[in-house]
Amino acid sequence: MNAVLAILVAAEGEPHRDDNGQVVTHHWLFPEQAELIYGTLASLIIFALLWKFAGPTVVKAFNGRTERVQTELDSAQRALDEATSDAERIRNAKGDIDAERGRLFSEADAQAEALLSDGRARLDAEAAELESRAAAELVASAARVGDELRLEIGRIVQASTDQVVTASLDAAADQALIEAFIQRVGASS
């Protein structure tokens, strides 16, 4: 501050002072003429230095920001275009999906009907085969039961005949039968 006052004093001479000894200017808005000259020169020098050294950096920063914003806008537009084309492709594919679903359902219905008719035919053939086997087994069982029944009847008849003959014959009749059998065997030889 003392340096500024020294410059002012050198430029104007003695500064104006009020009753308290404070330095005051001639006008309430404008500074003294020396302050105006030195302040303007200092401001112009600072602005020129800023324009020369900081200006290119500021311009470069603004250009870089503009390029980044433009790149982001371009990528957003590309993404929007891709999303629009994807949405259109999906809408078209949805129609294709409905047609494909209908085709697959009709194929599945045809395959199910073929399986059902094939299964019915196989079941009918197996039922006929089972019926013929059952009939054959019934015939075989009837024959087997008949044979077993005949054998059992023969065994029972033989046992009962032996008992009846033995019970009805006395010792003399038994001896006569044995003699007759021996004679028949001897005559046939």
ABEGO torsion letter per residue (X at the ends): XAAAAAAAAAAAEBBBBBAAGBBBBABAABBBAAAAAAAAAAAAAAAAAAAAAAAAAAAAAAAAAAAAAAAAAAAAAAAAAAAAAAAAAAAAAAAAAAAAAAAAAAAAAAAAAAAAAAAAAAAAAAAAAAAAAAAAAAAAAAAAAAAAAAAAAAAAAAAAAAAAAAAABBAAAAAAAAAAAAAAAAAAX
